[in-house]
C-alpha cells in the first residue's frame, strides 16, 4: 500500500511544509487533518468531468449517443486504498445519522481518531434527495436534541410546524372529505425540505469529525478473498469515454476498506441489490414492492398560502386498479410542496406517472392553490412500499443495510425519515459495540445486535401494526376494498390480526400487454400549471458528461426493442419521469422503431430498474458528482 502523494500533487507541497508534514509520510496521511481538509485532499485529485455550465437535455435529435457495445475494461491499474473504521455508502438521513451517532460514541469514549467516512455520489449532500416531506421528529430529537431550539445557533431553521390535516377523495370534479387514519395525524410534526435537512445534517456530521466526501460514487462492493465478507467499496473511475477508453484526465477509482460497511443508498441502491443477492438476504421475506414519487415545489400567491396545512388526496386521476395518492403541503414563506405517488404494480403500460401528475394539478383542489404561482423545482424518486413483509435480513458479514435501502418506509403513515434515521442510529450502536469488543483488525464482524435491536425497536412495532394495509389493495375490490379494509385495520384491528397479507408479486410482473389494456391519451400541457417533461427535467439541474459509458445498462438495445415494443408499445417512455427512453421511427428496423436511451437526462429515480418488464435494464452509478442537483425537494 502506497503513500497518498501521487493522488493529490496539487496540494502536496503546501501541506508538506506544514508542522504536520510528518503525517504525510504515514500510511493514512490525511487522517490527521480536519474533515474539510481531508475532503480537499481527495477532491483535488478528482478533476471534474462536467462542463462549466449545465448542458441542454437530449431528445432523439442528439447525435452523441453511445454505441450498444459500450464496454469498460480499465481495471488492470492499481487503485489507491484508504483504511477506515466504518465506511457509509450514502449521505442521506440514514447514513448521516449513523455517522453522527458513531462519532458521538467514539468522541465520548475519548477515541477521536475513530474514522467514520461517508461517500455520497451527488456533487453535494442533498442534491439527489427527494421527499414530501413531513418529518416525525422522534429520531432527530434523540440524535440532536437541540436541532430546532431557538437557543442553538446551528439549529435547522427551515422547519414549519404542521398545523392541520385534511384528507380528500377526488373525483374528476369534486373533492370529498374523508377521515384520515390515525397514522396520518401530523400533530407535532414539521414540514421540511429533506434536501435542505440532509445538507444541514452533513454540516453537523463534519463538526464532530465525520469525513464526508460528496462526489464520490461507490460503484463496486469489495469482498475479502478468504471468507467472502464485505471488505469495503470502490469508487468508479473518472474520465472514461463512451468507447471504454481513458480520456486525457482519466483517473482510477479509490478503494475504501472498512471493518464495517453500512449501505445507506436509499431505495433500490445499485450496490445494495448486489449485497442482497450475494448473501440471499431476502430468503425469508416477500419481494419488495415500489412506487414512484413525483414532486414539485411552487411559490404561490399569498392569498392561496395556508402555512402548516397538510393535505392528502386519493382517487382521481389514478384508475381504480392503481394504488397511489397526492399531497400538497404549505411551508416556509408562500411555498408549497405537491406531488403524486404511483404504485409501480400498476397493470396498464399506457399509464404515465408523469402524465397523471400533470392531470392532478388541474384538479380544482390543486389548481386553486397553484394559479398565479410559479414552479421552482421538480424531482422524482422510487420509494419502497413493501413494508414489514418485505424487510430483508439487514446484517451480513462485514456490514449492514440501513434506511430506505432496507425498506423501512411506513406507507400508511407516509413517513420514512424517522425510521431511516433510527435504523442508522441502531446500526451505529451495534457497530460501535462490536468493534469495541473485537479489536482484531483482520477479523470479520457480524452485527447480530443490529438485527436484535431492529426487532425490539419502534420501527418494527409500527411497521408490523400497518403491515396489512398496502397489500389489501390487491383484493378483487381494488381501491375501494383497500380503503375499507385499511379503515378496519386503522380503527379496529390495529395490527393485532393473526394473519399477514401477502403482496401480489414483483412490480414488473404486473405489467400487462398493451393490447389488453385501455389506451390512455394525456391532454396537452398548458405551460402554466402543467409542463412538458423536458421543461420539468430542466428544473432538476441534471447534468451528465455525455462522453462516458451509458450507466443505464441494456445488453443489446436492438434486441430489447424487438422484444418490448410489439408487446408493450413503449412502456419505458411512459414509466420514466425524465424522458430518458424513446422509440424513434426507423424504417431499417423490423418493427419500424429504434430503441434509444438518452442517459444524460437521467434523474436517478431507479424506476427503469424496477419496472422494465424483462428486467433487462440495470441502473449503475455514473461518474461521481453527476445527476440531478435538486433544490427545496
N, C-alpha and C positions, 0 to 999 in steps of 0.2 A: 504494500500500500504506500502510495507516494505522498509527498507533501503537496499542499494545495497551490503552490506557487504558479504552475502553468495555467491554472484556471482563471486567475484574476490579475494578470500582469499590470493592468491599468492602475491599480491601487497598491500594488505590492511595494513599490519604492517608498511611498508615503508612510505606509504602516511599518515598514522595516526600520524606519528612522525613529519610531516612537519608543518610549521606555518599555512598552510591552512586546518589543520585537522578538524577544526570546521565545515567545509563544508561537511565532510564525514558523519556527523550525521543529515544532512538535507535530504529532500525527493529526491532531484536531486544532489547527492554529486559530481558527475563527471562534472557538468556543470561549475564549477569554473575553471577547468583546460583547457589547450590548446587543440585544436583538436587532436594533436598527442598523448597526454596523455590520453585523453578520449578514443581514439581508442584502446590504450594499455589496458585500464581497461576492455573494452568489450572483446577484442580478447584473453586476458589471460584466460578469463573464458570459452573459447570455444576451447577445445583441438582438434587438427586436427584429422580427421578420415582417413586421407590419409597416405599411406605408404611413406617411405622416398624417394623412387625412383619411377619414372613412371613405371607402370605395363605394361606387354605386352597386346596387343589387342586380343580380344576374337573372335574366329570363332566357327563353330559348334562343334569343338572337346572339348571345355571347359566343365567341369563338374559342375561348380559352378553357375548354373542358378537358378533364382528364381522360386518358385512354383507359379502356376497360381492363387492360393488363397492367395497371399501375402496380409496382411492387416495391419492396423496402428491404434491402439486404445489406445493411451497413453495420452489422453487429459484430464485426471482426475486431474493431478497435476496443481497447480497454476503456472503461469508464472510471471517472473519479468516484471515490467512495467516501462516505461520511458515516460514522457510527454515532448513534444517538440512543438514549434510553427508551424513548417512546416516539414513534412516528404516527402522526394522524393524517389520514388522507381525506381532505375536505375541510374547508373553512366556513362551514355554516354553523347554525346554533348548536348542533350536537358535538361537532368536532371542537369548536371553541370552548364549549362548556367543559368537555373532558380535559382539554389543555389547561384551562384556568384552575379546575379542581386539582389536577395533578401538581401544578406548581404551588398551589396553596398548601397542599400536603407536604411537598418537598421543602418549601421555604420554612414552613412551620416546624419541620424537623431539623432545620439548620443545614439542609443539603441543597444549597443554592446552585451547585454545579449539576444538578439533575437536569438532563437535557430533554425538553419536550419540543418537538418540531411539528408544525402544521404546514402541509403542502396544499395549495389551492390552485386549481387550473385557471381560474379567472385572473384578469390583469390586476384587479384589486378586490379585496374582500367585499362580498355583497353583489358584485357585478352580475353573477349568474343566479341570484336569489329571486324567486317569485313566490308570493303567498298573499292570502286575502288582505290583511291578517288581523284577527282579534286574538290577542295573546292572553292566556290564563297565566297569571304571574307567579304561580306557586313555586316553580323551579327556579326562576331568576331571583325570587325573594330569598331562597335558600342559598343560592350561589353568591349573589352580590346584594346583600340586604338593603343597601342604600342606593340601589340602582335608580330609583325615582325620587330620591329625597331632595328637597329644596336646599338642604344643608350640604349637599355633595356637589362640589364644583365640576366633577366629571360625570354627573348624572346623565341618563338618557333623557333628552329634552323634548323628544318628539312623540310622546305617548298621550293619546287622547282618551280620557275615561269614557267607557261605553255608558250611555245614559238610558236608552230604552231599546227594546227589541220588538220587531214586527215580523210576522210570517204571513206570506200571501201565496194562495194558489192561483195561478194565472190561466185564464182562457185568452183567446185571441183579443178580446176587447174589454176584459174586466180583471180585477184583482180582488179575490175573495179572501177576507181574513180567516185564518185557521189558527188553532192553538199550536204553539211551538212546544216540542217536547222539553222536559226539564233540563236535559243535557245541553240545550241551546240557550239557557239563561246566562246572560253575559254580565250580570251584576258583579262589579269588582274587577272586570277585565278591561283591557286597553286596546284601542285601535292603533296599530303601528304600521310602518313600512318595514317589513322584515329585511329588506335591502339595507336600510339605514341602521337597523338594530344589529345586523351582522357586522357592519363596519365598526360600530361602537364596541361590540364585544371583542373584536380584534384589537382595538386600542387598549382595552382593559387587560387582555391577554399579554400584550407586549410590555405593559407596565410592570408586570410581575415576572418577566423573564422568559415568556414563551417565545420561541423563534417562529415567526410567521413568514412564509415565503409564497406570496401570490405570484402567479405567472409560471408556476412550476407544475406541469401536468404529469401526474403519475400515470404511466401507461403500461406498466408491467409489474406483476407480482413476482417477487424473488423467493425461492424456496431453498432450504438447507439441503445439500446433497445427501446428507447422512440419514435424515429421517423424514424429509418432505414437509417439515413445518415451515411456516412463513418466516422468512428472514428479513423482509422489508419490501421496498418498492424501488423501481427505477423510473425516472422521468424520461419523456420522449426526446428524441434527437431534434435539434433545431437546424433549419437551413437545408431541408431536403426537397429536391424538385419533384414534380409530378411523375417523372420517369424513374424516381427512386435514387437518382444520382445526387451527390453532395453539391451544394451551391458554394460560392466563394466564402460565405460566412458560416459554413456548416460547423456544428458543434455537437459532440456526442452527449447524450444524456448523462445524468448522475445517478448513482445508486445510494440509497439511504438504508442502512442496516439498523435494525432496532430489536431490542429484546421483546417488545410488544408493538404490533402494528394495529391501529384501530381504523376501521374503514367507516368513514362518515360522508360518503359521496352523495347522499340523497337518494331519491327514488331511482331504482334500476341502474345503479352505478356500473360502469364498464368493468372495473376490477372486482367489485363485489359479486357480480354474477359469475365470474370465474372461480372465486373462492367458494361460493355456494355450491357450484358444480363439483369442484375438486374434492371437497370434504363432505359432499352429499348432505348439506345442511337442511334440505327440505324433505328429508326422508320420512319425517313424522308429521309434516304439515301439509295443508292443502295448497294448491297453486296460488300464487299471488295474483290478485286482480287489480286493475288500474283504472284511473280516469285521467282525462286531460283538462287542466285548468287554464282558462284564458282570462287575462286581466288587462284592464286599462285604468289609468289614473287621469282624472279630469279636474280642471279648475272650473268651478261653476259660479253662476251669479249669486251674490249674497242672499237674495230673497229665496233662492232654492236650497240654501245650505242649512242643515239642522245638525249642528255639531254633536257628535257622540251617538247619533242614531245608527242602529244596526238593522238592516232589512234583508231577509232571505225570501227567496221565491222558488216555487217548483211548478211543474206543468209546462205550459207554453214557453218556448216554441218547440220543445222536445216531444217526439211521439211517445205514446204511452208505453212502448216496449223499450224505451231508452231511459236509463237512470241518470239523474243529474238535477241541477238547480242553479239559481243565480243568486247574486248578492249585490248590495250596494251599501257601503259604509261611509259615513261623513266624519272626516278627521282633519286635524290641522286647521289651516285658515282657508276656508272655501274650497277644500279638496274633497273629492270622493274617489273611493276605490270601488270598482264594479267589475263583475266578471261572471263567467259561466263555467261550471264543471260538468263534463260529459263522461259518463262511464264508458270505458273502451270495450265493453262487452256488447255494444250495440250491433244489431244484425245487418242493417241496411248499408251497403257500400256506397250508396248515393249520398248518404248523410255527411255533411261537412261541419265539424265542431266550430270552425271559424265562421261559416255561414250562419249557423244557429246563433252564435253570439251577436253577430251584426243584426239579426232579426230581433233578438231580445231587446236591444237598445231602443228599438222603435215602439216597443210596448209603452202604453201611457205611464205605467209605474216608473219606468226608467227615463223615458223621453222628457217627462215633465221636469225632471231634475237637470238633465243634460242640455236642454235647449238654451242657447245663448252662451254656453260654456265652450271650453276648448280641451281637446285631448292632448295630454303632455307625455304620456308613456304607455307602452304596450309590452306585454310579455306572455309567455305560455310555458307550462311545465307539466310533465306527467306526475301523478301522485298515486300512492298506494291506497287501495280500498279494501284489501283482503281482511284486515283486522286480526282478531285473536286467532282465527283458524289458520291464518297464513304466516304466522310468525315462525321463522326457521330456527334451528339451533343457532345461537348467536356467538358462541365461543368455539374456537378451533385452535389447534396447536400454533402458538405464536401470535394470536390476535383475536379480534372480535368485531362484530358488526354493531354499529350504534346508530340511533336516529332513524330517519326515514329509509335508510339503507336496509334496516331490519323490518320496517313496516309498522311503526308504532302510531300511525295516524288514527285518531278516533273519528270515524266517519260521521256518525250521528251528531257528534259534538262540533264537527267541522273545525277541529283543532289538532295540531300535532307538534307545535313548537315546544310546549311544556313537556310532553313526553319525550321528544327528541333530546332536549336539554337534560332531562332527568336520567335518561339512559346513558348519556355521556358521563354524567357525574357518577353513576353507579359503576360504570366501566373503569373510570379513573380510580375510584376507591379500591376496586378489586385488583387493578393493575399495581397500584402502589403497595398494597399488602403483599401481593405475590412476589414482587421484586425485592421487597424488604426481607421477605422470608427466604428467598432463593437468590443468593448473591453470586452464584456461578454464572459468569457471562456467557459460557458456551452451552448452558442447559436450555431446554425448551420449556416455555411457560404455557400452561393451560389455565384459563381464567374460570375455574369451577365456581368461584364465589360470585362472579358476574351473573351466571345463569341462575344461581340461587337467589341473588338479590333481585333480579327481574321478577321472579315469581312471588317474591314477598313484597313487591313494590305497588304503589298506586297505579303504575302503568298496567300491570297485569289485571288488577281489580277492575279498573274502568273499562278496559278493552273486553274483558270477559263478560261484563254486565251488558254490553251492547252487541255482543257477537252475532246475534241472530237477525239484526235489523237489516243490514245491507243484503244478505242472501235471501231475505224474504221477498225481495222484489223479483225473484226468479220464478215465483209461483205462476200458475196459469192466469191469475187475475192481474198480473203485471203491476203497473204503477199503483192502481187503487188497492189491490190486495196487499202490496207492500206498505202502503200508508196505514191501512187498518191494522195489520199485524204489528207494525212498529209502534203504533199507539198503545196496543196492549202491552208490549214489552216495556215501553217507557213508563206507563202509569200503573200497570198491574203486576206483570211478571218480574220486572226489574232484574232480568238475567238469571233468575233462580230456576228456570225450567230445566228438566233433566235432559233435554235434547240440545244438540248443536246442529244447526242447519249447515248444509254444505254449499259451497259455491258451485255454479253450474259447470265450470271448466275454465280453460285458459281463454283470454280475451280474443286472440286471433282466431280461435276455433269457432267463435260466434258469428263471424262474418259470412253472410250468405251470398250466393251468386247474384250478380246484378239483375239477371232476368227473373229472379224470384222475388224481388223487392220493388216497391213503387219508386219511380224516379222522382227526385226532388229538384225543383228548379228554384234557385235563390234570386230574390229581387236585386236589381241593380243598386249599388250603394250610392248614397246621395252626397258623400263628401263632407257632410256636416255632422251627422250622428253616426253614420256607418261609413266604412272606408274599405278600399280595395286592399288586398293582402300585402302588396309591396309597400304601400303607404304606411301600414302598421309596422312592417318589419323595419322600415327606416327609423321608426321611433325607438327601436331596441338598441341602437348603437352598434349593431352587429358588424364585425369586421374579421375577415379571414384572409390570410395571404393566399392568392389564387394558385401560385406555383408551389404546391405541395401535394402529397398523396391524398386522395379523397378519403376523409375519415368516416364516411358512410359507405361501408364496405359491402359491395354486391359482387359476388364472384364473376358472374357473366351477365352484363347488362342486357344483351340481346336475348339471352335465354330467359331472364327474368321477365322481360316484356312479352315474349312469346307465350309464356305460361300464365301471366297475370292479366293482361289486357282483355283477352276474349272472355274470361270468366268474371272479372271484377270491374272492367271498364274504367280503370284509372283510380282505384281506391286510394293509392298513395298520394295522389294530388289533393284529395279531399281530406284525408285524416291529418295531413301535415299543416300546421298553423303558420308556416313561413314560406310557402311556395318553393320548397326545395325540389320536389319531384314533378316531372312533367312527362306527358306522352306527346311528342311532336310529330306532326304529319310527315311521313317519309314513305314515298312510293316504292322505295327499294326494299322495304320490309314486307314480309309475308302478310301481315295484318294491317299494313299501311301506317304504322306508328313506330316511333323510336323512343325507347325509354331513356330519360335524361335526368341526371342528378345535378342540381345547382347547389353544390355543397357550401358555397360562400354565404348562402342565405341562412344556414342552419342556426337556430337559436338554442340548441342543446336541450330540447324538451324530451327526447328519447322515445317519442310516440312511435316512430317508424320501427324501432327495435322491438316494440311490444305488439303492435297491431298488424304488421305485414303478414298476410295470410299464409305465406310459405315460410315465414321465419328465416328469410334469406337476406335480411338487411341487418348488418352488425354495426352498431354505433361505437366508434372508438374516439378517444380524445384527440383533437388536432393539436397543433403547436400550443405551448403554454402561453397564456395571455390573450388568446383569441376567443371569438364567440361574442355573445351579447355584452353590452355594458349598460345594464338596467339602471334606472333611476326611479326612486319612490315606489318600486314594486314590492 
